[in-house]
């Protein structure tokens, strides 16, 4: 049934012919296009002072998604570039580190241009969608769509959707002063018509030592930690125990989302020699709030406004075990 819905969305008439009232249909087509189409291109990422260029190849072969991202900055000439492979919900990162190659396995997450969820009902609760002008991105006509937040607990999003295919060509994250905090944009994009999967192979340097880091086996947990009052529109979507190299005890990670923005809460016991961290800092679009509760280090991190991480950090508490009857 899902495949039928996707096919109908992607074969629908162009975005530029849709009425203003159908802006949410445009966004849904954009969400599916990133996952259903075959394409290759280069996009530029900017967050604060950090910039990078990434080559992406994406293919959907009979419902099986495969994506290869190669970071083009630095190290490309020496074969030391970072490569990210995703297949379905599994992500593997090949990351050079001195004379080692770290292979990091992670759980799936929304990677550009698949930034929008295919189910938009949650977003509708916290955002208003509004049509903007038509602009040119990477040589293609794009329809601007703005996601305006209903409160101060989330940023605004500005989306440029290809008027022919619906593919997300550009996306910007803006604060309440309309200042761009983060921006991702295609500088080149081409549709692929080949089904040859040979490109989905990492380059292996046999001279390096390979080190595996796997967080996909992290166990889902139900602990005594609770968050008494989440910011409006956010809900817990995952809770796992992470085995972090160099740490004696697992780190609790709770993930909260409003459908597009996400926040991670990390909780770990303060051990001997560990310096407690408290306070707030902002790096690019990311806000970080640290607190200490009952001998535990609590850290909240997310590409969300300061008010969001501060409220979550203040709302964390340890639920005491009730006596057994």
Kinemage of the C-alpha trace (Angstrom):
@kinemage 1
@onewidth
@group {chain A} dominant
@subgroup {mainchain}
@vectorlist {calphas} color= white
{ca unk a 1} P 0.000 0.000 0.000
{ca unk a 2} L 2.855 2.396 0.900
{ca unk a 3} L 4.478 1.843 -2.499
{ca unk a 4} L 1.217 2.732 -4.210
{ca unk a 5} L 0.958 5.975 -2.221
{ca unk a 6} L 4.554 6.881 -3.092
{ca unk a 7} L 3.992 6.218 -6.769
{ca unk a 8} L 0.874 8.379 -6.806
{ca unk a 9} L 2.668 11.248 -5.080
{ca unk a 10} L 5.685 11.170 -7.352
{ca unk a 11} L 3.637 10.877 -10.523
{ca unk a 12} L 1.328 13.751 -9.559
{ca unk a 13} L 1.350 16.977 -11.551
{ca unk a 14} L 4.155 19.457 -10.872
{ca unk a 15} L 4.370 21.367 -7.610
{ca unk a 16} L 4.027 24.707 -9.371
{ca unk a 17} L 0.498 23.825 -10.485
{ca unk a 18} L -0.799 23.032 -6.999
{ca unk a 19} L -3.076 25.430 -5.118
{ca unk a 20} L -1.912 27.274 -2.009
{ca unk a 21} L -4.161 25.093 0.146
{ca unk a 22} L -2.159 22.043 -0.941
{ca unk a 23} L 1.115 23.183 0.630
{ca unk a 24} L 1.146 20.149 2.934
{ca unk a 25} L 0.748 17.891 -0.097
{ca unk a 26} L 3.825 19.573 -1.564
{ca unk a 27} L 5.778 18.811 1.587
{ca unk a 28} L 4.648 15.205 1.566
{ca unk a 29} L 5.743 14.822 -2.045
{ca unk a 30} L 9.110 16.305 -1.046
{ca unk a 31} L 9.427 13.809 1.824
{ca unk a 32} L 8.793 10.834 -0.471
{ca unk a 33} L 10.923 12.161 -3.357
{ca unk a 34} L 14.121 12.101 -1.267
{ca unk a 35} L 13.545 8.414 -0.525
{ca unk a 36} L 12.066 7.200 -3.819
{ca unk a 37} L 14.131 8.930 -6.528
{ca unk a 38} L 17.551 7.960 -7.841
{ca unk a 39} L 19.926 10.923 -7.908
{ca unk a 40} L 23.528 12.058 -7.585
{ca unk a 41} L 24.882 15.485 -6.716
{ca unk a 42} L 26.948 17.711 -4.464
{ca unk a 43} L 25.550 19.740 -1.602
{ca unk a 44} L 27.102 22.414 0.599
{ca unk a 45} L 26.563 22.374 4.362
{ca unk a 46} L 26.990 25.465 6.542
{ca unk a 47} L 26.458 25.638 10.308
{ca unk a 48} L 27.915 28.677 12.027
{ca unk a 49} L 31.550 28.820 10.929
{ca unk a 50} L 31.576 25.168 9.878
{ca unk a 51} L 31.275 24.473 6.147
{ca unk a 52} L 31.674 21.322 4.095
{ca unk a 53} L 30.896 19.884 0.684
{ca unk a 54} L 29.396 16.424 0.303
{ca unk a 55} L 28.901 14.234 -2.742
{ca unk a 56} L 25.746 12.146 -2.506
{ca unk a 57} L 24.538 9.161 -4.501
{ca unk a 58} L 21.093 7.792 -3.685
{ca unk a 59} L 19.260 4.845 -5.181
{ca unk a 60} L 15.997 3.101 -4.432
{ca unk a 61} L 16.050 -0.395 -5.871
{ca unk a 62} L 12.661 -2.087 -5.456
{ca unk a 63} L 12.058 -0.398 -2.125
{ca unk a 64} L 15.617 -0.850 -0.803
{ca unk a 65} L 17.261 2.538 -0.185
{ca unk a 66} L 21.027 2.946 -0.505
{ca unk a 67} L 22.926 6.200 0.024
{ca unk a 68} L 26.618 7.013 -0.165
{ca unk a 69} L 27.896 10.381 1.118
{ca unk a 70} L 31.537 11.375 0.608
{ca unk a 71} L 32.826 14.464 2.417
{ca unk a 72} L 34.853 16.328 -0.203
{ca unk a 73} L 36.681 18.771 2.078
{ca unk a 74} L 40.292 18.115 3.038
{ca unk a 75} L 41.704 14.629 2.543
{ca unk a 76} L 40.084 13.941 -0.844
{ca unk a 77} L 43.385 14.011 -2.707
{ca unk a 78} L 45.019 11.715 -0.146
{ca unk a 79} L 42.129 9.270 0.048
{ca unk a 80} L 41.379 10.273 3.643
{ca unk a 81} L 37.860 11.614 3.120
{ca unk a 82} L 35.031 10.550 5.410
{ca unk a 83} L 32.370 8.344 3.824
{ca unk a 84} L 28.858 7.671 5.122
{ca unk a 85} L 26.820 4.710 3.871
{ca unk a 86} L 23.199 4.107 4.733
{ca unk a 87} L 21.036 1.157 3.789
{ca unk a 88} L 17.538 1.251 5.168
{ca unk a 89} L 17.828 2.267 8.821
{ca unk a 90} L 21.511 1.283 9.146
{ca unk a 91} L 24.313 3.840 8.861
{ca unk a 92} L 28.037 3.055 8.618
{ca unk a 93} L 30.657 5.820 8.769
{ca unk a 94} L 34.242 5.319 7.579
{ca unk a 95} L 36.260 7.975 9.414
{ca unk a 96} L 40.070 8.301 9.064
{ca unk a 97} L 41.825 9.048 12.347
{ca unk a 98} L 45.607 9.364 12.205
{ca unk a 99} L 46.847 5.943 11.117
{ca unk a 100} L 43.543 4.245 11.870
{ca unk a 101} L 40.253 3.972 10.070
{ca unk a 102} L 37.304 4.076 12.461
{ca unk a 103} L 34.212 2.228 11.231
{ca unk a 104} L 31.221 3.528 13.140
{ca unk a 105} L 27.826 1.864 12.945
{ca unk a 106} L 24.810 3.909 13.986
{ca unk a 107} L 21.056 3.827 14.039
{ca unk a 108} L 19.287 5.483 11.136
{ca unk a 109} L 18.529 9.188 11.163
{ca unk a 110} L 17.184 11.704 8.685
{ca unk a 111} L 20.022 12.708 6.363
{ca unk a 112} L 19.772 15.448 3.732
{ca unk a 113} L 17.735 15.600 1.542
{ca unk a 114} L 15.466 13.168 3.469
{ca unk a 115} L 14.912 15.703 6.257
{ca unk a 116} L 11.125 15.628 6.292
{ca unk a 117} L 9.176 12.699 7.762
{ca unk a 118} L 6.679 10.991 5.465
{ca unk a 119} L 4.036 11.325 8.176
{ca unk a 120} L 3.407 15.049 8.605
{ca unk a 121} L 0.589 15.024 11.157
{ca unk a 122} L 2.971 15.624 14.065
{ca unk a 123} L 4.536 18.631 12.336
{ca unk a 124} L 1.127 20.158 11.667
{ca unk a 125} L 0.582 20.449 15.429
{ca unk a 126} L 3.593 22.731 15.936
{ca unk a 127} L 4.123 24.477 12.587
{ca unk a 128} L 2.206 26.466 9.988
{ca unk a 129} L 3.194 25.849 6.360
{ca unk a 130} L 3.301 28.843 4.040
{ca unk a 131} L 4.108 29.192 0.334
{ca unk a 132} L 6.876 31.553 -0.754
{ca unk a 133} L 8.322 32.572 -4.101
{ca unk a 134} L 9.912 30.523 -6.861
{ca unk a 135} L 13.717 30.524 -6.998
{ca unk a 136} L 16.478 28.758 -8.903
{ca unk a 137} L 18.637 26.225 -7.029
{ca unk a 138} L 21.367 24.198 -8.771
{ca unk a 139} L 19.930 25.160 -12.128
{ca unk a 140} L 16.442 23.934 -11.255
{ca unk a 141} L 13.210 25.746 -10.425
{ca unk a 142} L 12.311 25.467 -6.748
{ca unk a 143} L 9.200 26.363 -4.762
{ca unk a 144} L 9.917 27.950 -1.386
{ca unk a 145} L 7.864 26.633 1.543
{ca unk a 146} L 8.205 28.031 5.044
{ca unk a 147} L 7.493 26.129 8.249
{ca unk a 148} L 6.598 28.721 10.890
{ca unk a 149} L 6.743 27.486 14.532
{ca unk a 150} L 3.800 28.002 16.860
{ca unk a 151} L 6.032 28.869 19.853
{ca unk a 152} L 9.593 29.577 20.986
{ca unk a 153} L 10.573 25.903 21.406
{ca unk a 154} L 11.580 25.337 17.783
{ca unk a 155} L 13.269 27.094 14.871
{ca unk a 156} L 11.720 28.101 11.557
{ca unk a 157} L 12.476 26.046 8.462
{ca unk a 158} L 12.730 27.341 4.912
{ca unk a 159} L 12.441 24.668 2.240
{ca unk a 160} L 13.179 24.825 -1.482
{ca unk a 161} L 11.366 21.951 -3.304
{ca unk a 162} L 12.024 21.040 -6.937
{ca unk a 163} L 8.869 21.949 -8.878
{ca unk a 164} L 9.215 18.950 -11.209
{ca unk a 165} L 10.268 16.093 -8.946
{ca unk a 166} L 9.545 17.470 -5.465
{ca unk a 167} L 13.108 16.756 -4.288
{ca unk a 168} L 14.404 18.945 -1.458
{ca unk a 169} L 17.062 21.143 -3.099
{ca unk a 170} L 17.807 23.497 -0.219
{ca unk a 171} L 16.905 23.880 3.432
{ca unk a 172} L 17.625 26.623 5.960
{ca unk a 173} L 17.172 26.782 9.721
{ca unk a 174} L 16.285 30.250 11.064
{ca unk a 175} L 15.979 31.727 14.543
{ca unk a 176} L 13.232 34.083 15.714
{ca unk a 177} L 15.159 37.033 14.217
{ca unk a 178} L 15.049 35.365 10.775
{ca unk a 179} L 18.819 34.830 10.901
{ca unk a 180} L 20.073 31.702 9.119
{ca unk a 181} L 21.754 29.343 11.596
{ca unk a 182} L 22.211 26.352 9.316
{ca unk a 183} L 21.857 25.856 5.578
{ca unk a 184} L 22.192 22.901 3.226
{ca unk a 185} L 21.913 23.372 -0.518
{ca unk a 186} L 22.596 21.382 -3.671
{ca unk a 187} L 25.173 23.011 -5.950
{ca unk a 188} L 24.699 20.203 -8.472
{ca unk a 189} L 21.992 17.563 -8.826
{ca unk a 190} L 21.298 14.964 -11.540
{ca unk a 191} L 18.721 12.213 -11.748
{ca unk a 192} L 20.070 8.677 -12.174
{ca unk a 193} L 18.449 6.141 -14.470
{ca unk a 194} L 20.852 3.264 -13.853
{ca unk a 195} L 20.213 0.484 -11.338
{ca unk a 196} L 23.891 -0.528 -11.118
{ca unk a 197} L 24.754 -0.791 -7.388
{ca unk a 198} L 28.555 -1.028 -7.847
{ca unk a 199} L 29.022 2.533 -6.543
{ca unk a 200} L 27.846 1.372 -3.116
{ca unk a 201} L 31.298 0.179 -2.080
{ca unk a 202} L 33.685 1.909 0.367
{ca unk a 203} L 37.301 2.469 -0.604
{ca unk a 204} L 39.430 0.308 1.653
{ca unk a 205} L 42.982 1.349 2.536
{ca unk a 206} L 44.678 -1.937 3.446
{ca unk a 207} L 47.591 -0.089 5.057
{ca unk a 208} L 45.433 1.159 7.920
{ca unk a 209} L 44.267 -0.496 11.125
{ca unk a 210} L 40.487 -0.700 11.248
{ca unk a 211} L 38.634 -0.029 14.505
{ca unk a 212} L 34.923 -0.841 14.846
{ca unk a 213} L 32.513 1.227 16.947
{ca unk a 214} L 28.989 -0.152 16.983
{ca unk a 215} L 26.102 1.652 18.684
{ca unk a 216} L 23.389 -0.227 16.792
{ca unk a 217} L 23.423 -2.943 19.463
{ca unk a 218} L 22.568 -0.429 22.178
{ca unk a 219} L 19.769 -1.814 24.281
{ca unk a 220} L 16.389 -0.131 24.632
{ca unk a 221} L 15.786 0.562 28.286
{ca unk a 222} L 13.180 1.716 30.743
{ca unk a 223} L 14.986 3.469 33.583
{ca unk a 224} L 13.917 5.462 36.619
{ca unk a 225} L 14.780 8.727 34.888
{ca unk a 226} L 11.773 10.770 33.850
{ca unk a 227} L 11.204 14.159 32.231
{ca unk a 228} L 8.250 15.684 34.028
{ca unk a 229} L 7.273 18.347 31.519
{ca unk a 230} L 8.463 18.352 27.918
{ca unk a 231} L 8.146 21.479 25.764
{ca unk a 232} L 4.829 21.498 23.887
{ca unk a 233} L 4.786 19.329 20.780
{ca unk a 234} L 7.753 17.129 21.763
{ca unk a 235} L 7.508 13.457 22.686
{ca unk a 236} L 10.007 10.720 23.529
{ca unk a 237} L 10.807 8.594 20.478
{ca unk a 238} L 13.622 6.438 21.852
{ca unk a 239} L 15.505 5.548 25.052
{ca unk a 240} L 18.707 3.526 24.833
{ca unk a 241} L 21.751 2.642 26.941
{ca unk a 242} L 25.000 3.466 25.134
{ca unk a 243} L 28.280 1.683 25.825
{ca unk a 244} L 30.764 4.542 25.329
{ca unk a 245} L 34.478 3.711 24.966
{ca unk a 246} L 36.412 4.890 28.018
{ca unk a 247} L 33.374 5.056 30.298
{ca unk a 248} L 32.821 2.460 33.012
{ca unk a 249} L 29.019 2.676 32.997
{ca unk a 250} L 26.515 2.913 30.124
{ca unk a 251} L 25.187 6.348 29.187
{ca unk a 252} L 21.421 6.750 29.077
{ca unk a 253} L 20.215 8.549 25.942
{ca unk a 254} L 16.645 9.729 25.505
{ca unk a 255} L 15.614 11.203 22.159
{ca unk a 256} L 12.724 13.635 21.852
{ca unk a 257} L 11.225 14.987 18.643
{ca unk a 258} L 8.431 17.205 17.365
{ca unk a 259} L 8.473 15.407 14.012
{ca unk a 260} L 11.312 17.370 12.424
{ca unk a 261} L 13.454 18.828 15.230
{ca unk a 262} L 15.115 16.438 17.668
{ca unk a 263} L 16.790 16.716 21.075
{ca unk a 264} L 19.027 14.202 22.851
{ca unk a 265} L 19.245 13.892 26.629
{ca unk a 266} L 22.343 12.118 27.988
{ca unk a 267} L 22.587 10.922 31.610
{ca unk a 268} L 25.690 9.333 33.145
{ca unk a 269} L 26.917 8.804 36.712
{ca unk a 270} L 29.592 11.160 37.951
{ca unk a 271} L 32.646 9.037 38.674
{ca unk a 272} L 35.843 9.785 40.585
{ca unk a 273} L 37.969 12.328 38.745
{ca unk a 274} L 35.128 13.353 36.450
{ca unk a 275} L 34.642 17.118 36.389
{ca unk a 276} L 30.951 18.106 36.594
{ca unk a 277} L 29.708 20.394 33.833
{ca unk a 278} L 26.990 22.985 34.267
{ca unk a 279} L 25.704 25.818 32.112
{ca unk a 280} L 24.691 26.584 28.548
{ca unk a 281} L 26.548 27.078 25.286
{ca unk a 282} L 25.616 27.421 21.613
{ca unk a 283} L 27.613 26.116 18.651
{ca unk a 284} L 26.127 27.131 15.320
{ca unk a 285} L 22.498 26.023 15.425
{ca unk a 286} L 23.103 23.573 18.292
{ca unk a 287} L 22.242 24.477 21.878
{ca unk a 288} L 23.790 22.524 24.756
{ca unk a 289} L 22.706 22.625 28.390
{ca unk a 290} L 24.536 20.757 31.169
{ca unk a 291} L 23.296 20.117 34.698
{ca unk a 292} L 24.046 17.838 37.665
{ca unk a 293} L 21.218 15.944 39.357
{ca unk a 294} L 21.599 13.454 42.231
{ca unk a 295} L 25.212 12.650 41.356
{ca unk a 296} L 24.562 12.305 37.617
{ca unk a 297} L 25.773 14.422 34.733
{ca unk a 298} L 22.810 15.520 32.616
{ca unk a 299} L 23.448 16.971 29.134
{ca unk a 300} L 20.803 18.113 26.644
{ca unk a 301} L 21.836 18.678 23.019
{ca unk a 302} L 19.765 19.679 19.999
{ca unk a 303} L 19.382 21.917 16.957
{ca unk a 304} L 16.630 23.743 18.805
{ca unk a 305} L 16.359 27.082 20.644
{ca unk a 306} L 17.949 27.596 24.058
{ca unk a 307} L 14.522 27.562 25.758
{ca unk a 308} L 13.961 23.958 24.625
{ca unk a 309} L 17.171 22.433 26.018
{ca unk a 310} L 16.885 24.494 29.208
{ca unk a 311} L 13.355 23.284 29.927
{ca unk a 312} L 14.246 19.635 29.321
{ca unk a 313} L 17.349 19.891 31.527
{ca unk a 314} L 15.300 21.398 34.363
{ca unk a 315} L 12.544 18.784 33.994
{ca unk a 316} L 14.766 15.712 34.510
{ca unk a 317} L 14.275 13.862 37.767
{ca unk a 318} L 14.982 10.449 39.263
{ca unk a 319} L 11.867 8.441 40.052
{ca unk a 320} L 12.343 6.616 43.337
{ca unk a 321} L 11.530 2.917 43.362
{ca unk a 322} L 8.357 2.169 45.272
{ca unk a 323} L 8.536 -0.473 47.959
{ca unk a 324} L 7.405 -3.901 46.789
{ca unk a 325} L 4.246 -5.245 48.317
